[in-house]
Amino acid sequence: MLAGVLLHILLSAVSPPRDAGLWLLERSERQPAEGALLEALRIYTRDLDVPISIRRIPAGIADEESKSEFALRHCVSEANLVLWWKADNSSLRVLYCANKQEEDLPVSATDELPVTVQTLALKVRGLLVEAMAAEKIARSRKVAPPTNLGSTLPLSPSKAPDTVVAAKALSLPPPARLAKIDRGVEAGAAYTLGTTTATEGFRQGLSLRLGVVFSSWPAALEVNGMILSRVTRAAAQNTISVRDVPFAISLSPRLERGKWLFSAGLRAGIHFLTTEAKSWDGRPGASQNLSFGLGTVEQIRYAIWQQYCLHLAFSNEALFPKQRFTLDHQEALQIGRLQWNLSLGAVVRL
């Protein structure tokens, strides 16, 4: 997301100014609400072909009057809108460059951040369409010659453009159908407890995940890696230990209900098995093996604050081939055909 923002700033710096545009003024340190609003505005105004420019508010500008004066400097066209959050995030301030008037778009204290920014983005879209239509009408009145087709009453040149603009505004597709880009990226870490059908006890370790959430349909594509503790066996003064480091990719449809999220999907992975052994007479040995896994993953999440969630996941896999490890030509340890892992941790949407 950060790379996309930097690229947009560079492109806007070298591109000539357009007739209509949005200026988003941000504080010296970007707040979660500002980043979420920028993403929502890009989704809901992409069909209007309107550039969105970002400008940092200097640290010395703190009160609302000074911010208004700073915002006025960005009115390069009557169809421009300049937006910035109030200090307490209670509302979004809008400056209409056409008449230099300001308006507050209030924020509901009961809505979550994703709902709030989507509502604000839709309101800003409506205001921008009105501003673009008003400027187009004003231009047509300045350049269009009077039209008289022989009737006794002259036709006002402002009527035809007025009707055309209204028809174009009504023919715009609904914003929900335009949101076909990814909503965002998720990252998480969790404590993991695992076992297989052939080992005694449990293995514990760390699980890391990175996922991409789609908006065209409710699902996520995730990459998951684990670092688990070794499984060790000792018999007749011989010892052998195996460490399993799995990496997997999963595709999971999702269901959201308020602060709760439920998902279940398919999981496919590869297991890197590192084996170390030592015989009774001190001879060491080591080997590396691969196994492939196929199974399912189920997840439950609860949003605790903005984009931060508690995360509980359960996965089960069937491993191919079944790994057996020998010492002095005798079977000393094997990894079972089935494997289960339970993870508890946190996930954040970036």
KEKE-3310 file (N, C-alpha, C; in steps of 0.2 Angstrom, whole numbers, plus 5000, padded with zeros to 4 digits):
npx = (5004:5010:5020:5011:5005:5016:5020:5009:5010:5022:5018:5007:5015:5022:5012:5001:4989:4972:4955:4946:4948:4954:4960:4969:4972:4984:4990:5006:5010:5004:4987:4977:4964:4966:4973:4964:4953:4959:4961:4948:4943:4950:4944:4930:4930:4936:4930:4928:4939:4947:4960:4969:4977:4990:4994:5005:5001:5009:5019:5018:5005:4991:4978:4960:4957:4969:4972:4962:4966:4977:4972:4965:4975:4976:4966:4965:4956:4938:4931:4938:4940:4945:4950:4951:4954:4947:4954:4950:4945:4931:4924:4924:4932:4927:4932:4925:4930:4924:4916:4922:4918:4915:4912:4907:4907:4900:4905:4900:4899:4897:4899:4911:4928:4930:4917:4914:4923:4919:4906:4909:4917:4908:4899:4908:4911:4898:4898:4908:4904:4893:4901:4909:4899:4893:4903:4905:4893:4894:4905:4899:4890:4898:4904:4896:4886:4871:4856:4845:4832:4823:4811:4799:4802:4818:4830:4837:4854:4859:4851:4852:4865:4863:4854:4861:4872:4865:4859:4871:4876:4866:4868:4879:4888:4884:4894:4898:4900:4911:4921:4933:4946:4959:4956:4965:4980:4984:4993:5000:5004:5006:5005:5008:5002:5005:5002:5005:4999:5008:5018:5022:5015:5016:5020:5027:5027:5030:5019:5017:5008:5003:4991:4980:4966:4951:4939:4930:4924:4920:4933:4950:4967:4980:4997:5006:5018:5027:5037:5042:5045:5058:5055:5060:5068:5074:5083:5091:5104:5105:5100:5088:5082:5069:5065:5051:5047:5035:5027:5013:4999:4984:4966:4952:4935:4925:4915:4907:4901:4897:4909:4914:4923:4922:4930:4934:4943:4953:4969:4986:5002:5021:5033:5047:5059:5071:5083:5092:5104:5112:5123:5125:5139:5144:5144:5139:5124:5115:5101:5090:5073:5058:5040:5024:5009:4991:4975:4964:4959:4953:4946:4943:4940:4941:4937:4946:4950:4949:4959:4964:4964:4960:4965:4961:4965:4963:4971:4972:4981:4985:4999:5011:5025:5024:5035:5049:5062:5077:5090:5105:5100:5088:5071:5068:5061:5046:5036:5019:5005:4994:4992:4989:4986:4985:4982:4984:4983:4987:4980:4983:4977:4985)
npy = (4994:5006:5008:5010:5022:5031:5030:5036:5049:5053:5052:5062:5073:5076:5076:5086:5098:5094:5097:5093:5087:5079:5084:5077:5081:5077:5073:5075:5063:5049:5043:5029:5031:5040:5033:5023:5030:5035:5024:5020:5031:5030:5018:5021:5032:5029:5027:5040:5046:5054:5063:5060:5068:5070:5079:5084:5091:5105:5104:5115:5120:5119:5123:5124:5135:5139:5128:5129:5140:5135:5124:5132:5135:5125:5125:5124:5123:5126:5114:5107:5098:5099:5089:5085:5078:5082:5087:5079:5068:5068:5072:5074:5087:5097:5107:5117:5122:5129:5139:5143:5138:5129:5113:5101:5084:5073:5059:5044:5038:5025:5016:5005:5007:5003:5004:5017:5024:5020:5025:5039:5040:5038:5049:5059:5056:5059:5073:5077:5073:5082:5094:5093:5093:5106:5114:5111:5115:5129:5132:5129:5139:5150:5148:5142:5147:5157:5148:5147:5140:5145:5147:5157:5159:5160:5148:5144:5143:5136:5126:5113:5108:5106:5096:5086:5083:5079:5067:5060:5059:5051:5039:5033:5019:5009:5012:5000:4990:4993:4991:4981:4979:4973:4973:4974:4969:4957:4952:4941:4933:4918:4907:4890:4873:4857:4840:4823:4807:4798:4801:4804:4814:4833:4845:4861:4879:4893:4902:4910:4921:4927:4937:4940:4949:4948:4959:4957:4945:4937:4931:4925:4924:4915:4914:4903:4899:4889:4886:4873:4863:4851:4833:4820:4804:4791:4776:4761:4768:4775:4790:4800:4814:4825:4839:4848:4860:4868:4875:4883:4886:4893:4894:4903:4905:4918:4923:4937:4943:4956:4960:4947:4935:4921:4907:4895:4883:4876:4869:4868:4861:4861:4852:4853:4843:4840:4830:4823:4812:4801:4788:4774:4772:4785:4790:4802:4808:4815:4821:4827:4829:4829:4832:4832:4841:4840:4847:4854:4871:4880:4895:4907:4923:4938:4955:4966:4980:4992:4988:4977:4960:4946:4929:4912:4897:4881:4867:4853:4840:4828:4819:4816:4808:4796:4797:4788:4785:4778:4769:4762:4753:4750:4754:4769:4781:4789:4799:4803:4799:4808:4825:4838:4855:4868:4885:4900:4917:4934:4945:4958:4970:4978)
npz = (5000:5004:4994:4983:4987:4987:4973:4967:4972:4966:4952:4952:4954:4943:4933:4923:4930:4932:4927:4937:4954:4969:4984:4998:5013:5025:5042:5050:5054:5048:5051:5055:5051:5040:5031:5028:5022:5011:5003:5001:4994:4982:4977:4975:4967:4955:4943:4939:4934:4942:4949:4964:4976:4988:5002:5015:5031:5037:5052:5060:5059:5067:5072:5067:5059:5053:5046:5036:5029:5024:5016:5006:4997:4988:4979:4963:4954:4950:4952:4961:4977:4994:5007:5024:5040:5055:5071:5082:5075:5073:5063:5045:5036:5023:5009:4997:4982:4973:4978:4990:5002:5017:5024:5036:5037:5047:5058:5063:5079:5083:5072:5064:5058:5044:5039:5042:5034:5021:5020:5021:5009:4999:5001:4998:4984:4979:4981:4973:4960:4959:4959:4948:4938:4940:4936:4923:4917:4920:4911:4899:4898:4896:4884:4874:4860:4857:4853:4840:4832:4823:4830:4839:4852:4859:4862:4878:4880:4891:4894:4887:4890:4903:4904:4898:4907:4918:4914:4912:4925:4931:4924:4929:4935:4949:4964:4971:4962:4956:4964:4963:4966:4977:4994:5004:5014:5025:5040:5052:5068:5078:5092:5091:5092:5089:5082:5077:5069:5072:5082:5099:5111:5110:5098:5098:5093:5082:5072:5057:5046:5030:5021:5007:5005:4995:4986:4976:4979:4994:5001:5005:5001:5007:5014:5024:5037:5047:5062:5071:5086:5089:5086:5096:5098:5108:5109:5115:5117:5106:5097:5089:5080:5073:5064:5059:5046:5040:5025:5018:5007:5006:5002:5006:5008:5016:5030:5038:5053:5061:5073:5072:5062:5051:5043:5031:5022:5008:5010:5005:5006:5008:5017:5025:5031:5043:5049:5062:5069:5081:5084:5096:5097:5094:5081:5070:5061:5047:5038:5024:5020:5010:5011:5005:5009:5010:5014:5025:5032:5046:5053:5065:5070:5080:5081:5090:5090:5079:5065:5071:5077:5086:5084:5080:5074:5065:5058:5047:5039:5027:5024:5011:5004:5016:5030:5035:5047:5049:5059:5060:5051:5056:5060:5067:5069:5064:5054:5055:5045:5046:5051:5064:5068:5080:5082:5090:5091:5084:5072:5060:5049:5036)
capx = (5000:5014:5023:5006:5004:5022:5020:5004:5012:5026:5014:5004:5019:5024:5006:4998:4983:4966:4950:4943:4953:4953:4966:4968:4978:4986:4994:5013:5011:4998:4983:4974:4958:4968:4975:4958:4949:4962:4960:4941:4941:4952:4939:4924:4930:4941:4927:4927:4946:4949:4967:4969:4983:4991:4999:5006:5000:5015:5018:5016:4998:4987:4971:4956:4958:4976:4971:4957:4970:4982:4968:4964:4981:4976:4961:4967:4950:4932:4929:4942:4938:4950:4948:4955:4951:4947:4959:4948:4942:4924:4921:4929:4931:4927:4932:4922:4934:4920:4913:4927:4914:4917:4907:4909:4904:4900:4907:4896:4903:4895:4901:4918:4932:4929:4910:4914:4927:4916:4901:4912:4919:4902:4897:4913:4909:4892:4899:4913:4900:4890:4905:4911:4893:4892:4908:4904:4887:4897:4909:4895:4886:4902:4907:4890:4883:4864:4854:4838:4830:4817:4805:4798:4806:4825:4832:4843:4860:4861:4847:4854:4871:4860:4851:4866:4875:4861:4859:4877:4877:4862:4870:4885:4887:4885:4901:4899:4902:4918:4926:4936:4953:4960:4954:4971:4984:4984:4998:4998:5008:5002:5008:5005:5003:5004:5004:5003:4997:5014:5022:5019:5016:5014:5026:5025:5031:5028:5016:5017:5004:5002:4986:4977:4959:4948:4933:4925:4920:4922:4938:4956:4972:4985:5003:5007:5024:5028:5043:5040:5050:5060:5053:5066:5067:5080:5083:5098:5109:5104:5096:5087:5077:5067:5061:5047:5046:5030:5025:5007:4995:4977:4961:4947:4929:4924:4908:4908:4895:4899:4916:4916:4924:4923:4932:4936:4945:4958:4976:4991:5009:5027:5036:5055:5060:5078:5084:5099:5105:5119:5122:5128:5146:5146:5143:5133:5121:5110:5097:5084:5068:5052:5034:5018:5003:4985:4970:4959:4960:4947:4948:4939:4943:4936:4940:4947:4951:4950:4961:4968:4960:4962:4964:4961:4965:4964:4972:4974:4984:4988:5006:5014:5025:5024:5042:5051:5069:5081:5096:5108:5095:5081:5066:5069:5056:5042:5031:5013:5001:4990:4995:4985:4989:4980:4986:4981:4987:4984:4981:4982:4976:4989)
capy = (5000:5012:5009:5013:5029:5035:5030:5041:5056:5055:5054:5068:5079:5077:5077:5093:5099:5092:5102:5091:5083:5078:5085:5074:5084:5072:5075:5074:5056:5046:5040:5023:5033:5043:5028:5019:5034:5036:5018:5020:5036:5027:5013:5024:5037:5027:5028:5047:5048:5060:5062:5061:5071:5070:5084:5084:5097:5106:5103:5121:5122:5115:5125:5123:5141:5139:5122:5131:5144:5130:5121:5136:5136:5120:5126:5126:5123:5126:5107:5104:5097:5098:5086:5084:5076:5086:5084:5073:5063:5068:5073:5075:5094:5098:5114:5118:5127:5134:5145:5144:5136:5123:5109:5095:5077:5070:5052:5040:5035:5018:5012:5003:5011:5001:5006:5024:5027:5019:5030:5045:5040:5038:5056:5063:5055:5063:5080:5078:5073:5089:5100:5093:5095:5113:5118:5110:5120:5135:5132:5129:5145:5155:5147:5140:5153:5157:5144:5149:5136:5148:5148:5164:5160:5158:5142:5145:5138:5132:5120:5107:5105:5104:5090:5081:5082:5076:5061:5057:5058:5046:5033:5031:5012:5009:5011:4993:4986:4995:4989:4975:4978:4970:4977:4975:4964:4955:4949:4938:4928:4914:4901:4884:4867:4852:4833:4818:4801:4793:4804:4804:4821:4838:4850:4868:4883:4899:4902:4916:4921:4933:4935:4945:4949:4951:4962:4955:4940:4936:4926:4927:4919:4916:4910:4901:4896:4887:4883:4868:4860:4844:4827:4816:4797:4788:4769:4758:4773:4779:4796:4803:4819:4827:4845:4849:4867:4868:4881:4881:4891:4891:4899:4902:4909:4921:4926:4942:4945:4961:4959:4940:4932:4914:4905:4888:4882:4871:4870:4864:4864:4857:4851:4852:4838:4840:4824:4822:4806:4799:4781:4772:4773:4792:4791:4807:4807:4820:4821:4832:4826:4833:4829:4836:4840:4842:4847:4860:4875:4883:4900:4911:4930:4943:4962:4970:4987:4994:4982:4972:4954:4939:4924:4905:4893:4874:4865:4846:4838:4822:4820:4811:4801:4795:4797:4784:4786:4772:4770:4755:4748:4748:4760:4773:4786:4790:4805:4800:4801:4814:4830:4843:4860:4873:4891:4906:4923:4940:4947:4965:4972:4983)
capz = (5000:5005:4988:4979:4988:4984:4966:4966:4973:4960:4946:4952:4954:4936:4928:4923:4934:4928:4929:4944:4958:4976:4988:5004:5018:5030:5047:5049:5055:5045:5056:5052:5047:5034:5026:5026:5018:5004:4999:5000:4989:4976:4975:4974:4962:4950:4936:4937:4932:4945:4952:4971:4978:4995:5005:5022:5034:5041:5059:5064:5058:5072:5073:5061:5054:5049:5041:5031:5025:5020:5011:5000:4992:4984:4974:4957:4949:4954:4953:4967:4984:4998:5012:5030:5046:5061:5076:5086:5070:5074:5056:5039:5034:5015:5006:4990:4979:4968:4982:4996:5008:5020:5027:5040:5036:5053:5058:5068:5084:5083:5066:5064:5054:5037:5037:5042:5028:5015:5020:5019:5002:4995:5001:4994:4977:4977:4981:4967:4954:4958:4958:4941:4934:4940:4932:4916:4915:4919:4905:4893:4897:4893:4877:4869:4857:4858:4848:4838:4827:4819:4834:4841:4858:4859:4867:4882:4879:4897:4896:4884:4894:4910:4903:4896:4913:4923:4911:4913:4932:4933:4921:4932:4938:4957:4966:4974:4956:4954:4969:4961:4968:4984:5000:5008:5015:5032:5043:5059:5071:5083:5095:5088:5095:5084:5083:5071:5071:5074:5087:5106:5114:5106:5096:5099:5089:5080:5065:5053:5040:5026:5017:5003:5005:4989:4987:4971:4982:5001:5001:5006:4999:5013:5014:5031:5038:5055:5065:5076:5090:5087:5089:5098:5101:5110:5111:5115:5117:5099:5097:5082:5081:5067:5064:5053:5045:5034:5022:5015:5004:5007:4999:5011:5008:5023:5032:5043:5057:5066:5074:5071:5055:5051:5037:5030:5015:5007:5011:5002:5008:5008:5023:5025:5037:5044:5053:5065:5073:5084:5086:5102:5097:5093:5074:5069:5054:5046:5031:5023:5016:5009:5011:5003:5013:5007:5019:5026:5037:5048:5056:5069:5072:5083:5080:5096:5090:5072:5061:5075:5078:5089:5078:5081:5068:5066:5051:5047:5033:5025:5021:5006:5006:5024:5031:5040:5048:5051:5062:5060:5047:5060:5060:5074:5070:5058:5054:5054:5039:5047:5055:5066:5071:5083:5083:5094:5090:5082:5065:5058:5042:5034)
cpx = (5004:5017:5018:5005:5010:5022:5015:5006:5017:5023:5010:5008:5021:5018:5004:4991:4977:4961:4947:4948:4951:4960:4965:4974:4978:4990:5001:5014:5004:4994:4979:4968:4960:4970:4969:4954:4953:4961:4952:4939:4944:4947:4933:4924:4934:4937:4927:4934:4948:4955:4966:4976:4984:4996:4999:5005:5006:5014:5016:5009:4994:4980:4967:4957:4964:4975:4967:4961:4975:4978:4967:4969:4980:4970:4963:4962:4944:4929:4933:4938:4944:4947:4953:4951:4952:4952:4957:4944:4935:4921:4926:4927:4932:4927:4930:4926:4930:4918:4917:4923:4916:4911:4910:4904:4905:4902:4903:4900:4902:4898:4909:4921:4930:4922:4910:4917:4923:4910:4904:4914:4913:4899:4902:4912:4903:4894:4904:4909:4896:4895:4908:4905:4892:4897:4907:4898:4890:4901:4904:4891:4891:4904:4901:4887:4875:4861:4846:4836:4824:4811:4805:4802:4813:4826:4838:4848:4862:4857:4849:4860:4868:4857:4856:4870:4871:4860:4865:4878:4873:4864:4877:4884:4888:4892:4903:4902:4909:4923:4929:4943:4954:4959:4961:4975:4984:4990:4997:5004:5004:5007:5004:5007:5001:5005:5002:5001:5002:5018:5019:5020:5014:5021:5023:5030:5028:5025:5015:5013:5004:4996:4984:4970:4956:4941:4928:4921:4923:4927:4945:4961:4978:4991:5005:5013:5024:5035:5041:5046:5052:5056:5059:5065:5074:5079:5089:5104:5110:5099:5094:5081:5075:5063:5057:5046:5041:5028:5019:5004:4988:4972:4955:4941:4928:4917:4909:4901:4897:4906:4918:4918:4925:4925:4934:4937:4950:4965:4981:4998:5015:5030:5043:5056:5068:5079:5091:5099:5112:5118:5126:5136:5149:5146:5137:5130:5116:5107:5092:5079:5062:5046:5029:5012:4997:4979:4966:4961:4954:4949:4942:4942:4938:4940:4940:4947:4953:4952:4964:4963:4963:4960:4965:4960:4966:4965:4974:4976:4985:4994:5008:5021:5025:5032:5043:5059:5072:5087:5099:5103:5089:5077:5067:5063:5052:5037:5024:5010:4997:4993:4989:4988:4984:4984:4981:4986:4984:4985:4979:4981:4980:4986)
cpy = (5006:5013:5012:5020:5033:5035:5036:5048:5058:5057:5060:5074:5081:5078:5084:5093:5098:5097:5100:5087:5083:5080:5082:5077:5079:5075:5072:5066:5053:5042:5034:5026:5037:5038:5024:5023:5035:5030:5017:5025:5033:5022:5016:5029:5035:5028:5035:5050:5054:5059:5064:5062:5071:5075:5084:5091:5099:5106:5109:5123:5117:5117:5125:5129:5141:5133:5124:5135:5140:5127:5125:5137:5130:5120:5129:5126:5123:5119:5104:5103:5096:5095:5085:5082:5081:5083:5078:5068:5062:5069:5074:5082:5094:5105:5113:5123:5132:5140:5146:5142:5130:5119:5103:5089:5073:5062:5049:5037:5028:5013:5011:5007:5009:5004:5014:5027:5026:5023:5037:5046:5041:5045:5060:5062:5059:5070:5081:5078:5080:5094:5099:5095:5102:5116:5117:5114:5127:5137:5133:5136:5151:5154:5145:5146:5152:5152:5146:5145:5139:5149:5155:5165:5157:5152:5144:5141:5134:5126:5113:5104:5103:5097:5084:5079:5078:5068:5057:5055:5052:5039:5030:5024:5013:5008:5004:4989:4987:4993:4982:4974:4975:4975:4979:4969:4963:4951:4947:4934:4925:4909:4895:4878:4862:4845:4829:4812:4796:4795:4805:4812:4826:4842:4857:4873:4890:4898:4909:4916:4928:4932:4941:4944:4952:4954:4960:4949:4939:4930:4929:4922:4921:4911:4909:4897:4894:4884:4879:4865:4853:4839:4822:4809:4795:4780:4765:4762:4776:4784:4798:4808:4822:4834:4846:4857:4867:4875:4879:4887:4889:4897:4897:4907:4912:4923:4930:4943:4950:4961:4952:4939:4925:4912:4898:4887:4877:4873:4865:4866:4859:4857:4849:4849:4838:4835:4824:4816:4805:4792:4780:4773:4780:4794:4796:4805:4813:4819:4826:4828:4831:4829:4834:4835:4843:4842:4853:4864:4879:4889:4904:4917:4934:4950:4965:4977:4988:4988:4977:4966:4949:4934:4917:4901:4886:4871:4857:4844:4831:4822:4814:4813:4801:4793:4793:4785:4780:4774:4763:4750:4746:4755:4763:4778:4787:4796:4802:4803:4808:4819:4835:4848:4865:4879:4896:4912:4929:4941:4954:4966:4978:4988)
cpz = (5000:4998:4983:4980:4986:4977:4964:4967:4968:4954:4946:4952:4947:4931:4928:4927:4929:4931:4936:4947:4965:4979:4995:5008:5024:5036:5046:5050:5053:5050:5052:5048:5041:5029:5023:5021:5011:5000:4997:4994:4982:4973:4972:4969:4956:4943:4934:4934:4935:4949:4960:4973:4985:4997:5012:5025:5038:5049:5063:5063:5062:5072:5066:5056:5050:5044:5035:5026:5021:5014:5005:4995:4987:4979:4968:4952:4953:4956:4958:4973:4988:5005:5018:5036:5051:5066:5080:5082:5071:5068:5051:5036:5026:5013:4999:4987:4975:4972:4989:5002:5010:5024:5031:5039:5043:5053:5064:5073:5085:5078:5067:5058:5046:5035:5037:5036:5021:5014:5018:5012:4997:4995:4997:4986:4975:4976:4975:4961:4953:4956:4950:4936:4934:4936:4925:4913:4915:4913:4899:4892:4894:4886:4872:4866:4857:4852:4847:4832:4823:4823:4836:4848:4858:4864:4871:4881:4885:4898:4893:4888:4900:4910:4902:4903:4918:4921:4913:4920:4934:4930:4924:4935:4946:4959:4968:4968:4954:4958:4968:4962:4975:4989:5004:5010:5023:5034:5050:5061:5077:5086:5093:5092:5090:5086:5077:5074:5074:5079:5094:5108:5108:5104:5096:5095:5088:5073:5063:5047:5037:5021:5013:5003:4998:4991:4982:4974:4989:5002:5002:5004:5004:5012:5022:5032:5046:5056:5071:5080:5087:5090:5090:5100:5103:5112:5110:5114:5110:5100:5090:5084:5074:5068:5058:5052:5039:5031:5018:5012:5004:5004:5003:5010:5016:5024:5038:5046:5062:5067:5073:5064:5056:5044:5037:5023:5014:5008:5008:5004:5007:5015:5022:5032:5037:5050:5056:5069:5075:5087:5093:5103:5095:5086:5073:5062:5053:5039:5031:5019:5015:5009:5009:5007:5009:5013:5019:5032:5039:5053:5060:5071:5075:5083:5087:5096:5083:5068:5065:5077:5082:5084:5081:5075:5069:5059:5052:5040:5033:5022:5016:5004:5014:5025:5037:5041:5051:5054:5063:5056:5051:5060:5067:5075:5064:5059:5052:5047:5040:5052:5057:5069:5074:5084:5086:5093:5088:5075:5064:5051:5041:5029)
residu = (MET:LEU:ALA:GLY:VAL:LEU:LEU:HIS:ILE:LEU:LEU:SER:ALA:VAL:SER:PRO:PRO:ARG:ASP:ALA:GLY:LEU:TRP:LEU:LEU:GLU:ARG:SER:GLU:ARG:GLN:PRO:ALA:GLU:GLY:ALA:LEU:LEU:GLU:ALA:LEU:ARG:ILE:TYR:THR:ARG:ASP:LEU:ASP:VAL:PRO:ILE:SER:ILE:ARG:ARG:ILE:PRO:ALA:GLY:ILE:ALA:ASP:GLU:GLU:SER:LYS:SER:GLU:PHE:ALA:LEU:ARG:HIS:CYS:VAL:SER:GLU:ALA:ASN:LEU:VAL:LEU:TRP:TRP:LYS:ALA:ASP:ASN:SER:SER:LEU:ARG:VAL:LEU:TYR:CYS:ALA:ASN:LYS:GLN:GLU:GLU:ASP:LEU:PRO:VAL:SER:ALA:THR:ASP:GLU:LEU:PRO:VAL:THR:VAL:GLN:THR:LEU:ALA:LEU:LYS:VAL:ARG:GLY:LEU:LEU:VAL:GLU:ALA:MET:ALA:ALA:GLU:LYS:ILE:ALA:ARG:SER:ARG:LYS:VAL:ALA:PRO:PRO:THR:ASN:LEU:GLY:SER:THR:LEU:PRO:LEU:SER:PRO:SER:LYS:ALA:PRO:ASP:THR:VAL:VAL:ALA:ALA:LYS:ALA:LEU:SER:LEU:PRO:PRO:PRO:ALA:ARG:LEU:ALA:LYS:ILE:ASP:ARG:GLY:VAL:GLU:ALA:GLY:ALA:ALA:TYR:THR:LEU:GLY:THR:THR:THR:ALA:THR:GLU:GLY:PHE:ARG:GLN:GLY:LEU:SER:LEU:ARG:LEU:GLY:VAL:VAL:PHE:SER:SER:TRP:PRO:ALA:ALA:LEU:GLU:VAL:ASN:GLY:MET:ILE:LEU:SER:ARG:VAL:THR:ARG:ALA:ALA:ALA:GLN:ASN:THR:ILE:SER:VAL:ARG:ASP:VAL:PRO:PHE:ALA:ILE:SER:LEU:SER:PRO:ARG:LEU:GLU:ARG:GLY:LYS:TRP:LEU:PHE:SER:ALA:GLY:LEU:ARG:ALA:GLY:ILE:HIS:PHE:LEU:THR:THR:GLU:ALA:LYS:SER:TRP:ASP:GLY:ARG:PRO:GLY:ALA:SER:GLN:ASN:LEU:SER:PHE:GLY:LEU:GLY:THR:VAL:GLU:GLN:ILE:ARG:TYR:ALA:ILE:TRP:GLN:GLN:TYR:CYS:LEU:HIS:LEU:ALA:PHE:SER:ASN:GLU:ALA:LEU:PHE:PRO:LYS:GLN:ARG:PHE:THR:LEU:ASP:HIS:GLN:GLU:ALA:LEU:GLN:ILE:GLY:ARG:LEU:GLN:TRP:ASN:LEU:SER:LEU:GLY:ALA:VAL:VAL:ARG:LEU)
# end
